[in-house]
Amino acid sequence: MSPVTLVAFVALLVGVFLVIVAMLLWQEAKRRPSYEPLEYVVEDAVKHVSERLPEDAGLAKADVRRILEWEVFYLQGLAQEDRRTPVETVAGGHRASVEYIVDQIEAKHGVAYAHGDIEAVLRLEADYLMAIGAVGDRVDSTRDSGDEE
């Protein structure tokens, strides 16, 4: 084999190898999801809530941030090691979360917010969660999970 033929043959083999690698990468890229993972960003949530709060709420961005941070802290406290017994969480808050937030803010910061203000912030936080696609469909809580029609 002449040196020119050898170089041409090696170049052909390298070209075939690169085509095969490109096809494998293309197939793998098609298989992976193209969407970005959902992210809860406290500052984005604060902005979302602050822009939608009624004027008479009287809560500054710092107040909204404090409430949302305690809500996140509350939800983190619900997380458990054993996922076989999941904890039910409700977007928009519920009585236990509002009470926890009120108690913690009073104890740690010496500030008192009305329950209605905290509930409004948590409802708007649920709106933010829906806007980023992090909330599923509404669950019918009046029906027992064991009932099948």
DSSP file (Angstrom, degrees, kcal/mol; ACC not computed):
  #  RESIDUE AA STRUCTURE BP1 BP2  ACC     N-H-->O    O-->H-N    N-H-->O    O-->H-N    TCO  KAPPA ALPHA  PHI   PSI    X-CA   Y-CA   Z-CA
    1    1 A M              0   0    0      0, 0.0     0, 0.0     0, 0.0     0, 0.0   0.000 360.0 360.0 360.0 134.6    0.0    0.0    0.0
    2    2 A S     >  -     0   0    0      1,-0.1     4,-2.4     4,-0.0     5,-0.2  -0.426 360.0-113.0 -78.5 157.5    1.3    3.4   -0.9
    3    3 A P  H  > S+     0   0    0      0, 0.0     4,-2.3     0, 0.0     5,-0.2   0.855 117.5  52.8 -59.3 -35.4    1.6    6.1    1.7
    4    4 A V  H  > S+     0   0    0      2,-0.2     4,-2.2     1,-0.2     5,-0.2   0.912 110.2  47.4 -67.0 -41.7   -1.1    8.2    0.0
    5    5 A T  H  > S+     0   0    0      2,-0.2     4,-2.6     1,-0.2    -1,-0.2   0.904 111.3  51.5 -65.5 -41.3   -3.5    5.3    0.0
    6    6 A L  H  X S+     0   0    0     -4,-2.4     4,-2.4     2,-0.2     5,-0.2   0.919 110.6  47.9 -61.9 -44.5   -2.8    4.5    3.6
    7    7 A V  H  X S+     0   0    0     -4,-2.3     4,-2.3     1,-0.2    -1,-0.2   0.906 112.8  48.8 -64.3 -41.2   -3.5    8.2    4.6
    8    8 A A  H  X S+     0   0    0     -4,-2.2     4,-2.1     2,-0.2    -2,-0.2   0.897 111.4  49.9 -64.4 -41.3   -6.7    8.2    2.6
    9    9 A F  H  X S+     0   0    0     -4,-2.6     4,-2.3     2,-0.2    -2,-0.2   0.917 112.1  46.7 -65.1 -44.0   -7.8    4.9    4.2
   10   10 A V  H  X S+     0   0    0     -4,-2.4     4,-2.6     2,-0.2    -2,-0.2   0.894 111.6  52.0 -64.1 -40.5   -7.1    6.2    7.8
   11   11 A A  H  X S+     0   0    0     -4,-2.3     4,-2.4    -5,-0.2    -1,-0.2   0.897 109.2  50.2 -63.4 -39.2   -8.9    9.4    7.0
   12   12 A L  H  X S+     0   0    0     -4,-2.1     4,-2.5     2,-0.2    -2,-0.2   0.922 111.0  48.7 -64.2 -44.1  -11.9    7.4    5.7
   13   13 A L  H  X S+     0   0    0     -4,-2.3     4,-2.5     2,-0.2    -2,-0.2   0.913 111.9  48.7 -62.4 -42.7  -11.9    5.3    8.9
   14   14 A V  H  X S+     0   0    0     -4,-2.6     4,-2.5     2,-0.2    -1,-0.2   0.911 111.3  50.8 -63.1 -41.9  -11.7    8.5   11.1
   15   15 A G  H  X S+     0   0    0     -4,-2.4     4,-2.0     2,-0.2    -2,-0.2   0.912 110.7  47.7 -62.0 -43.9  -14.6   10.0    9.1
   16   16 A V  H  X S+     0   0    0     -4,-2.5     4,-2.3     2,-0.2    -2,-0.2   0.911 111.6  51.4 -63.3 -42.4  -16.8    6.9    9.6
   17   17 A F  H  X S+     0   0    0     -4,-2.5     4,-2.4     1,-0.2    -2,-0.2   0.919 109.8  49.0 -60.6 -44.5  -16.0    6.9   13.3
   18   18 A L  H  X S+     0   0    0     -4,-2.5     4,-2.4     1,-0.2    -1,-0.2   0.868 109.8  51.9 -64.7 -36.9  -16.9   10.6   13.6
   19   19 A V  H  X S+     0   0    0     -4,-2.0     4,-2.2     2,-0.2    -1,-0.2   0.917 110.3  48.7 -64.5 -42.9  -20.2   10.0   11.8
   20   20 A I  H  X S+     0   0    0     -4,-2.3     4,-2.2     2,-0.2    -2,-0.2   0.926 112.0  48.3 -63.8 -44.3  -21.0    7.1   14.2
   21   21 A V  H  X S+     0   0    0     -4,-2.4     4,-2.5     1,-0.2    -2,-0.2   0.912 110.7  51.7 -61.5 -42.9  -20.2    9.2   17.2
   22   22 A A  H  X S+     0   0    0     -4,-2.4     4,-2.2     1,-0.2    -1,-0.2   0.896 109.5  49.7 -61.8 -40.4  -22.4   12.1   15.9
   23   23 A M  H  X S+     0   0    0     -4,-2.2     4,-2.3     2,-0.2    -1,-0.2   0.903 110.6  49.8 -65.8 -40.7  -25.3    9.7   15.3
   24   24 A L  H  X S+     0   0    0     -4,-2.2     4,-2.2     2,-0.2    -2,-0.2   0.917 112.0  47.8 -64.0 -42.8  -25.0    8.4   18.9
   25   25 A L  H  X S+     0   0    0     -4,-2.5     4,-2.3     2,-0.2    -2,-0.2   0.895 110.6  52.1 -64.7 -39.7  -24.9   11.9   20.3
   26   26 A W  H  X S+     0   0    0     -4,-2.2     4,-1.7     2,-0.2    -2,-0.2   0.912 110.0  48.2 -62.8 -43.6  -27.9   12.9   18.2
   27   27 A Q  H  X S+     0   0    0     -4,-2.3     4,-1.3     1,-0.2    -2,-0.2   0.906 112.4  48.9 -63.9 -41.6  -29.9    9.9   19.5
   28   28 A E  H  X S+     0   0    0     -4,-2.2     4,-1.3     1,-0.2    -2,-0.2   0.888 108.4  53.7 -66.0 -38.6  -29.0   10.6   23.1
   29   29 A A  H  < S+     0   0    0     -4,-2.3    -1,-0.2     1,-0.2    -2,-0.2   0.866 106.9  52.2 -64.8 -35.7  -30.0   14.3   22.7
   30   30 A K  H  < S+     0   0    0     -4,-1.7    -1,-0.2     1,-0.2    -2,-0.2   0.832 107.5  53.3 -67.7 -31.4  -33.4   13.3   21.4
   31   31 A R  H  < S+     0   0    0     -4,-1.3    -1,-0.2    -5,-0.1    -2,-0.2   0.790  94.7  80.3 -76.6 -29.1  -33.9   11.1   24.5
   32   32 A R  S  < S-     0   0    0     -4,-1.3     2,-0.1    -3,-0.1     0, 0.0  -0.510  91.1-102.7 -81.3 146.2  -33.2   13.7   27.1
   33   33 A P        -     0   0    0      0, 0.0    -1,-0.1     0, 0.0    -2,-0.1  -0.388  21.2-152.5 -67.5 145.5  -35.8   16.3   28.1
   34   34 A S        +     0   0    0     -4,-0.1     2,-0.2    -2,-0.1    -2,-0.0   0.463  63.2  97.1 -98.4  -1.5  -35.4   19.7   26.6
   35   35 A Y  S    S-     0   0    0      1,-0.1     3,-0.0     3,-0.0     0, 0.0  -0.505  77.0-111.7 -88.6 158.0  -37.1   21.6   29.4
   36   36 A E        -     0   0    0     -2,-0.2    -1,-0.1     1,-0.1     3,-0.1  -0.604  38.9-103.7 -82.1 145.4  -35.4   23.4   32.3
   37   37 A P        -     0   0    0      0, 0.0     2,-0.2     0, 0.0    -1,-0.1  -0.360  43.5 -96.8 -66.5 151.6  -36.0   21.9   35.8
   38   38 A L        -     0   0    0     95,-0.1     2,-0.4    -3,-0.0    95,-0.1  -0.466  43.3-169.4 -70.7 137.8  -38.4   23.8   38.0
   39   39 A E        -     0   0    0     -2,-0.2     2,-0.8    93,-0.1    95,-0.1  -0.993  18.4-149.4-133.8 129.2  -36.8   26.1   40.5
   40   40 A Y        -     0   0    0     -2,-0.4     2,-0.6    94,-0.0     3,-0.1  -0.873  19.7-171.6 -93.9 113.1  -38.4   28.0   43.4
   41   41 A V     >  -     0   0    0     -2,-0.8     4,-2.5     1,-0.2     3,-0.3  -0.934  17.0-150.7-110.6 117.7  -36.5   31.2   43.7
   42   42 A V  H  > S+     0   0    0     -2,-0.6     4,-2.8     1,-0.2     5,-0.2   0.893  96.8  51.5 -56.7 -43.5  -37.4   33.2   46.8
   43   43 A E  H  > S+     0   0    0      1,-0.2     4,-2.2     2,-0.2    -1,-0.2   0.881 110.5  48.9 -64.4 -36.7  -36.6   36.5   45.3
   44   44 A D  H  > S+     0   0    0     -3,-0.3     4,-2.5     2,-0.2    -1,-0.2   0.903 112.3  48.7 -66.5 -40.2  -38.8   35.7   42.3
   45   45 A A  H  X S+     0   0    0     -4,-2.5     4,-2.8     2,-0.2     5,-0.2   0.903 110.0  51.8 -65.0 -41.0  -41.6   34.7   44.6
   46   46 A V  H  X S+     0   0    0     -4,-2.8     4,-2.9    -5,-0.2     5,-0.2   0.930 111.9  46.4 -60.8 -45.9  -41.2   37.9   46.6
   47   47 A K  H  X S+     0   0    0     -4,-2.2     4,-2.1     2,-0.2    -2,-0.2   0.930 113.0  49.5 -62.7 -45.7  -41.4   40.0   43.5
   48   48 A H  H  X S+     0   0    0     -4,-2.5     4,-0.7     1,-0.2    -2,-0.2   0.930 116.3  41.7 -58.9 -47.9  -44.5   38.0   42.2
   49   49 A V  H >X S+     0   0    0     -4,-2.8     4,-1.2     1,-0.2     3,-1.0   0.929 113.1  52.5 -67.8 -46.1  -46.3   38.3   45.6
   50   50 A S  H 3< S+     0   0    0     -4,-2.9     3,-0.3     1,-0.3    -1,-0.2   0.868 107.2  52.5 -60.5 -38.1  -45.4   42.0   46.2
   51   51 A E  H 3< S+     0   0    0     -4,-2.1    -1,-0.3    -5,-0.2    -2,-0.2   0.733 115.8  40.7 -69.9 -21.2  -46.6   43.0   42.7
   52   52 A R  H << S+     0   0    0     -3,-1.0    -1,-0.2    -4,-0.7    -2,-0.2   0.482  86.0 110.3-108.9  -5.1  -50.0   41.4   43.4
   53   53 A L  S  < S-     0   0    0     -4,-1.2     5,-0.0    -3,-0.3    68,-0.0  -0.449  77.3-104.6 -69.2 142.4  -50.7   42.3   47.0
   54   54 A P    >   -     0   0    0      0, 0.0     3,-1.6     0, 0.0     4,-0.4  -0.327  26.8-117.2 -63.0 151.7  -53.5   44.7   47.6
   55   55 A E  G >  S+     0   0    0      1,-0.3     3,-0.8     2,-0.2    -2,-0.1   0.840 112.8  57.5 -58.8 -35.5  -52.4   48.3   48.4
   56   56 A D  G 3  S+     0   0    0      1,-0.2    -1,-0.3     2,-0.1    -3,-0.0   0.478  81.4  87.2 -79.9  -0.3  -54.1   48.1   51.8
   57   57 A A  G <  S-     0   0    0     -3,-1.6    -1,-0.2     2,-0.1    -2,-0.2   0.866  77.7-153.6 -66.5 -34.4  -52.0   45.0   52.9
   58   58 A G    <   +     0   0    0     -3,-0.8     2,-0.5    -4,-0.4    -2,-0.1   0.749  42.0 140.0  69.9  23.6  -49.3   47.3   54.2
   59   59 A L        -     0   0    0     -9,-0.1    -1,-0.2     4,-0.0     2,-0.1  -0.881  39.9-150.0-104.0 128.4  -46.6   44.7   53.7
   60   60 A A     >  -     0   0    0     -2,-0.5     4,-2.3    -3,-0.1     3,-0.3  -0.374  35.0 -99.4 -83.1 169.9  -43.2   45.7   52.4
   61   61 A K  H  > S+     0   0    0      1,-0.2     4,-2.9     2,-0.2     5,-0.2   0.875 125.5  56.5 -58.4 -37.1  -41.0   43.4   50.3
   62   62 A A  H  > S+     0   0    0      2,-0.2     4,-2.2     1,-0.2    -1,-0.2   0.880 107.1  49.0 -63.0 -37.4  -39.0   42.6   53.4
   63   63 A D  H  > S+     0   0    0     -3,-0.3     4,-2.4     2,-0.2    -2,-0.2   0.929 112.0  47.8 -66.2 -45.2  -42.2   41.5   55.2
   64   64 A V  H  X S+     0   0    0     -4,-2.3     4,-2.7     1,-0.2     5,-0.2   0.924 112.1  50.1 -61.6 -44.8  -43.2   39.3   52.2
   65   65 A R  H  X S+     0   0    0     -4,-2.9     4,-2.8     1,-0.2    -1,-0.2   0.918 109.9  50.8 -59.8 -44.3  -39.7   37.8   52.1
   66   66 A R  H  X S+     0   0    0     -4,-2.2     4,-1.9     1,-0.2    -1,-0.2   0.920 112.2  46.7 -60.5 -44.6  -39.8   37.0   55.8
   67   67 A I  H  X S+     0   0    0     -4,-2.4     4,-1.9     1,-0.2    -2,-0.2   0.933 114.4  46.8 -64.1 -46.0  -43.1   35.3   55.5
   68   68 A L  H  X S+     0   0    0     -4,-2.7     4,-2.5     1,-0.2    -2,-0.2   0.880 110.2  53.0 -65.9 -37.8  -42.0   33.2   52.5
   69   69 A E  H  X S+     0   0    0     -4,-2.8     4,-2.2    -5,-0.2    -1,-0.2   0.899 110.5  47.0 -64.9 -38.6  -38.8   32.3   54.1
   70   70 A W  H  X S+     0   0    0     -4,-1.9     4,-2.5     2,-0.2    -1,-0.2   0.831 109.9  54.2 -71.4 -30.9  -40.6   31.0   57.2
   71   71 A E  H  X S+     0   0    0     -4,-1.9     4,-2.5     2,-0.2    -2,-0.2   0.926 110.0  46.6 -65.1 -44.1  -43.1   29.1   54.9
   72   72 A V  H  X S+     0   0    0     -4,-2.5     4,-2.4     2,-0.2    -2,-0.2   0.915 112.4  50.4 -62.7 -42.4  -40.1   27.4   53.2
   73   73 A F  H  X S+     0   0    0     -4,-2.2     4,-1.7     2,-0.2    -2,-0.2   0.902 110.0  50.7 -62.2 -41.4  -38.6   26.6   56.6
   74   74 A Y  H  X S+     0   0    0     -4,-2.5     4,-0.9     1,-0.2    -2,-0.2   0.935 111.3  47.5 -60.8 -47.2  -42.0   25.2   57.7
   75   75 A L  H >X S+     0   0    0     -4,-2.5     4,-0.8     1,-0.2     3,-0.5   0.862 109.0  53.8 -65.7 -35.5  -42.2   23.0   54.6
   76   76 A Q  H >< S+     0   0    0     -4,-2.4     3,-0.6     1,-0.2    -1,-0.2   0.853 103.8  57.1 -65.7 -33.2  -38.6   21.8   55.1
   77   77 A G  H 3< S+     0   0    0     -4,-1.7    -1,-0.2     1,-0.2    -2,-0.2   0.749 101.6  56.8 -68.1 -23.3  -39.5   20.8   58.6
   78   78 A L  H << S+     0   0    0     -4,-0.9    -1,-0.2    -3,-0.5    -2,-0.2   0.723  82.5 105.8 -78.6 -21.1  -42.3   18.6   57.2
   79   79 A A    <<  -     0   0    0     -4,-0.8     2,-0.3    -3,-0.6     3,-0.0  -0.320  56.4-164.2 -61.5 139.5  -39.8   16.6   55.0
   80   80 A Q        -     0   0    0      1,-0.1     7,-0.1     7,-0.1    -2,-0.1  -0.866  30.2-126.4-128.1 160.1  -39.1   13.2   56.4
   81   81 A E  S    S+     0   0    0     -2,-0.3     2,-0.8     1,-0.1    -1,-0.1   0.889  97.4  66.3 -68.9 -40.7  -36.6   10.5   56.0
   82   82 A D    >   -     0   0    0      1,-0.1     3,-1.0     3,-0.1    -1,-0.1  -0.752  59.4-175.6 -92.5 106.6  -39.1    7.8   55.2
   83   83 A R  T 3  S+     0   0    0     -2,-0.8    -1,-0.1     1,-0.2    -2,-0.0   0.447  71.6  83.2 -81.0  -0.2  -40.9    8.5   51.9
   84   84 A R  T 3  S+     0   0    0      1,-0.3    -1,-0.2     2,-0.0    -2,-0.0   0.740  95.8  44.4 -74.0 -20.8  -43.2    5.5   52.4
   85   85 A T  S <  S-     0   0    0     -3,-1.0    -1,-0.3     2,-0.0    -3,-0.1  -0.725  90.1-162.0-120.2  81.0  -45.4    7.8   54.6
   86   86 A P        -     0   0    0      0, 0.0     2,-0.4     0, 0.0    -3,-0.1  -0.230  14.6-125.3 -67.3 151.5  -45.6   11.0   52.7
   87   87 A V        -     0   0    0     -9,-0.1     2,-0.5    -7,-0.1    -7,-0.1  -0.805  23.1-124.9 -94.5 134.2  -46.7   14.3   54.3
   88   88 A E        -     0   0    0     -2,-0.4     2,-0.4     2,-0.0    -1,-0.0  -0.683  30.8-175.3 -82.0 125.1  -49.5   16.1   52.7
   89   89 A T        -     0   0    0     -2,-0.5     2,-0.5     4,-0.0   -14,-0.0  -0.939  11.6-151.2-121.2 146.7  -48.7   19.7   51.8
   90   90 A V    >   -     0   0    0     -2,-0.4     3,-1.4     4,-0.0     2,-0.2  -0.965  15.2-130.5-121.3 123.7  -51.1   22.3   50.4
   91   91 A A  T 3  S+     0   0    0     -2,-0.5    32,-0.1     1,-0.2    31,-0.0  -0.520  96.0  38.2 -68.3 136.9  -50.0   25.1   48.2
   92   92 A G  T 3  S-     0   0    0     30,-0.3    -1,-0.2    -2,-0.2    31,-0.2   0.383 116.2 -97.7 100.7  -2.4  -51.5   28.4   49.5
   93   93 A G    <   -     0   0    0     -3,-1.4     2,-0.3    29,-0.2     3,-0.0   0.091  34.3-137.2  81.5 164.8  -51.0   27.5   53.1
   94   94 A H     >  -     0   0    0      1,-0.0     4,-2.4     0, 0.0     3,-0.3  -0.893  39.8 -78.9-150.3 178.3  -53.3   26.1   55.7
   95   95 A R  H  > S+     0   0    0     -2,-0.3     4,-2.6     1,-0.2     5,-0.2   0.867 125.1  50.3 -55.0 -44.8  -54.1   26.8   59.4
   96   96 A A  H  > S+     0   0    0      1,-0.2     4,-2.3     2,-0.2    -1,-0.2   0.902 112.3  46.7 -64.0 -40.9  -51.0   25.0   60.8
   97   97 A S  H  > S+     0   0    0     -3,-0.3     4,-2.6     2,-0.2    -1,-0.2   0.909 112.6  49.7 -68.9 -40.0  -48.6   26.7   58.5
   98   98 A V  H  X S+     0   0    0     -4,-2.4     4,-2.6     2,-0.2    -2,-0.2   0.928 112.2  48.0 -63.9 -44.1  -50.1   30.1   59.2
   99   99 A E  H  X S+     0   0    0     -4,-2.6     4,-2.6    -5,-0.2    -2,-0.2   0.912 111.9  50.0 -61.9 -42.8  -49.9   29.6   62.9
  100  100 A Y  H  X S+     0   0    0     -4,-2.3     4,-2.8    -5,-0.2     5,-0.2   0.935 112.1  47.1 -60.5 -46.8  -46.3   28.3   62.7
  101  101 A I  H  X S+     0   0    0     -4,-2.6     4,-2.5     2,-0.2     5,-0.3   0.920 112.6  49.1 -63.3 -44.7  -45.3   31.4   60.7
  102  102 A V  H  X S+     0   0    0     -4,-2.6     4,-2.2     1,-0.2     5,-0.2   0.941 114.3  45.9 -58.8 -48.4  -47.0   33.8   63.1
  103  103 A D  H  X S+     0   0    0     -4,-2.6     4,-2.5     1,-0.2    -2,-0.2   0.918 114.5  46.6 -63.1 -45.3  -45.4   32.2   66.1
  104  104 A Q  H  X S+     0   0    0     -4,-2.8     4,-3.0     2,-0.2     5,-0.4   0.906 112.9  48.1 -66.7 -42.1  -41.9   32.1   64.6
  105  105 A I  H  X>S+     0   0    0     -4,-2.5     4,-2.2    -5,-0.2     6,-1.1   0.908 114.3  46.9 -67.1 -40.0  -41.9   35.6   63.3
  106  106 A E  H  X5S+     0   0    0     -4,-2.2     4,-1.0    -5,-0.3    -2,-0.2   0.931 117.9  42.2 -64.4 -44.2  -43.2   36.9   66.7
  107  107 A A  H  <5S+     0   0    0     -4,-2.5    -2,-0.2    -5,-0.2    -3,-0.2   0.908 125.7  31.2 -70.7 -42.8  -40.6   34.9   68.6
  108  108 A K  H  <5S+     0   0    0     -4,-3.0    -3,-0.2    -5,-0.2    -2,-0.2   0.802 135.3  21.9 -88.9 -30.9  -37.6   35.5   66.4
  109  109 A H  H  <5S-     0   0    0     -4,-2.2    -3,-0.2    -5,-0.4    -2,-0.1   0.542  89.6-128.2-117.3 -11.2  -38.3   39.0   65.0
  110  110 A G     << +     0   0    0     -4,-1.0     2,-0.4    -5,-0.7    -4,-0.2   0.773  68.0 125.5  68.0  25.0  -40.7   40.6   67.5
  111  111 A V        -     0   0    0     -6,-1.1     2,-0.5    -9,-0.1    -1,-0.3  -0.921  48.1-151.6-117.7 141.7  -43.1   41.5   64.6
  112  112 A A        -     0   0    0     -2,-0.4     2,-0.4    -3,-0.1   -10,-0.1  -0.960  10.7-172.3-117.1 126.3  -46.7   40.6   64.5
  113  113 A Y        -     0   0    0     -2,-0.5     2,-0.1   -11,-0.1    -7,-0.1  -0.876  31.8-105.9-111.1 147.5  -48.5   40.1   61.2
  114  114 A A     >  -     0   0    0     -2,-0.4     4,-1.9     1,-0.1     3,-0.4  -0.437  25.1-124.0 -68.0 144.6  -52.3   39.6   60.8
  115  115 A H  H  > S+     0   0    0      1,-0.2     4,-2.7     2,-0.2     5,-0.2   0.888 112.6  56.8 -56.3 -39.3  -53.3   36.1   59.9
  116  116 A G  H  > S+     0   0    0      1,-0.2     4,-2.2     2,-0.2    -1,-0.2   0.863 104.5  51.3 -62.6 -36.6  -55.1   37.5   56.9
  117  117 A D  H  > S+     0   0    0     -3,-0.4     4,-2.2     2,-0.2    -1,-0.2   0.916 111.7  46.5 -66.6 -42.4  -51.9   39.1   55.6
  118  118 A I  H  X S+     0   0    0     -4,-1.9     4,-2.5     1,-0.2    -2,-0.2   0.911 111.8  51.2 -66.5 -41.3  -50.0   35.9   55.9
  119  119 A E  H  X S+     0   0    0     -4,-2.7     4,-2.3     1,-0.2    -1,-0.2   0.899 109.3  51.1 -61.9 -39.8  -52.8   33.9   54.2
  120  120 A A  H  X S+     0   0    0     -4,-2.2     4,-2.1     2,-0.2    -1,-0.2   0.910 110.3  48.8 -63.7 -42.2  -52.8   36.5   51.3
  121  121 A V  H  X S+     0   0    0     -4,-2.2     4,-1.9     1,-0.2    -2,-0.2   0.915 112.2  48.6 -63.4 -42.2  -49.1   36.1   50.9
  122  122 A L  H  X S+     0   0    0     -4,-2.5     4,-2.0     2,-0.2   -30,-0.3   0.860 109.3  52.3 -69.3 -34.7  -49.4   32.3   50.9
  123  123 A R  H  X S+     0   0    0     -4,-2.3     4,-1.7     2,-0.2    -1,-0.2   0.916 111.7  46.5 -64.1 -42.1  -52.2   32.3   48.3
  124  124 A L  H  X S+     0   0    0     -4,-2.1     4,-2.1     2,-0.2    -2,-0.2   0.810 107.9  56.7 -71.0 -29.0  -50.1   34.5   46.1
  125  125 A E  H  X S+     0   0    0     -4,-1.9     4,-2.6     2,-0.2    -1,-0.2   0.904 105.6  51.2 -65.1 -39.8  -47.2   32.1   46.6
  126  126 A A  H  X S+     0   0    0     -4,-2.0     4,-2.3     1,-0.2    -2,-0.2   0.883 107.3  53.5 -62.6 -37.1  -49.4   29.3   45.4
  127  127 A D  H  X S+     0   0    0     -4,-1.7     4,-2.1     2,-0.2    -1,-0.2   0.905 108.7  49.3 -62.0 -41.5  -50.1   31.5   42.3
  128  128 A Y  H  X S+     0   0    0     -4,-2.1     4,-1.7     2,-0.2    -2,-0.2   0.920 109.4  51.8 -62.1 -44.5  -46.4   31.8   41.8
  129  129 A L  H  <>S+     0   0    0     -4,-2.6     5,-2.9     1,-0.2     6,-0.5   0.882 110.6  48.3 -61.6 -38.5  -45.9   28.1   42.1
  130  130 A M  H ><5S+     0   0    0     -4,-2.3     3,-0.9     3,-0.2    -1,-0.2   0.881 107.3  56.8 -67.3 -37.3  -48.7   27.6   39.5
  131  131 A A  H 3<5S+     0   0    0     -4,-2.1    -2,-0.2     1,-0.3    -1,-0.2   0.840 110.3  43.1 -64.7 -33.3  -47.0   30.1   37.2
  132  132 A I  T 3<5S-     0   0    0     -4,-1.7    -1,-0.3    -5,-0.1    -2,-0.2   0.460 117.6-112.6 -91.9  -0.2  -43.7   28.2   37.2
  133  133 A G  T < 5S+     0   0    0     -3,-0.9    -3,-0.2    -4,-0.4    -2,-0.1   0.739  80.1 124.7  82.1  23.2  -45.6   24.9   36.8
  134  134 A A      < +     0   0    0     -5,-2.9     2,-0.4    -6,-0.2    -4,-0.2   0.393  54.2  76.2 -97.3   3.4  -44.7   23.4   40.2
  135  135 A V        -     0   0    0     -6,-0.5     3,-0.1    -5,-0.1    -2,-0.0  -0.946  66.7-148.8-119.4 135.2  -48.3   22.7   41.3
  136  136 A G        -     0   0    0     -2,-0.4     3,-0.1     1,-0.2    -2,-0.1  -0.079  43.8 -55.5 -84.3-169.5  -50.4   19.9   40.1
  137  137 A D        -     0   0    0      1,-0.1    -1,-0.2    -2,-0.0     2,-0.1  -0.271  68.0 -86.9 -67.4 155.9  -54.2   19.7   39.7
  138  138 A R        -     0   0    0     -3,-0.1     2,-0.4     1,-0.1    -1,-0.1  -0.390  43.4-133.2 -63.8 138.5  -56.4   20.5   42.7
  139  139 A V        -     0   0    0     -3,-0.1     2,-1.1    -2,-0.1    -1,-0.1  -0.798  10.2-127.2 -98.2 135.5  -57.2   17.5   44.9
  140  140 A D    >   -     0   0    0     -2,-0.4     3,-0.7     1,-0.2    -1,-0.0  -0.715  27.7-178.1 -81.5 102.4  -60.7   16.7   46.0
  141  141 A S  T 3  S+     0   0    0     -2,-1.1    -1,-0.2     1,-0.2     4,-0.1   0.537  71.3  70.4 -82.4  -5.9  -60.2   16.5   49.7
  142  142 A T  T 3  S+     0   0    0      2,-0.1     2,-0.4    -3,-0.0    -1,-0.2   0.680  86.2  78.2 -82.9 -16.8  -63.9   15.6   50.4
  143  143 A R  S <  S-     0   0    0     -3,-0.7     2,-0.1     1,-0.0    -3,-0.0  -0.769  84.8-121.3 -96.6 135.1  -63.5   12.2   48.9
  144  144 A D    >   -     0   0    0     -2,-0.4     3,-1.0     1,-0.1    -2,-0.1  -0.457  17.4-129.6 -69.6 144.6  -61.9    9.3   50.7
  145  145 A S  T 3  S+     0   0    0      1,-0.2    -1,-0.1    -2,-0.1    -2,-0.0   0.722 106.6  58.1 -68.9 -19.6  -58.9    7.8   49.0
  146  146 A G  T 3  S+     0   0    0      2,-0.0     2,-0.4     0, 0.0    -1,-0.2   0.626  82.4 101.4 -84.3 -13.9  -60.3    4.3   49.4
  147  147 A D    <   -     0   0    0     -3,-1.0     2,-0.4     2,-0.0    -4,-0.0  -0.584  49.0-178.5 -76.6 126.4  -63.6    5.1   47.5
  148  148 A E              0   0    0     -2,-0.4    -2,-0.0     1,-0.1    -3,-0.0  -0.986 360.0 360.0-123.0 135.4  -63.6    3.9   44.0
  149  149 A E              0   0    0     -2,-0.4    -1,-0.1     0, 0.0    -2,-0.0   0.439 360.0 360.0 -96.2 360.0  -66.6    4.4   41.7
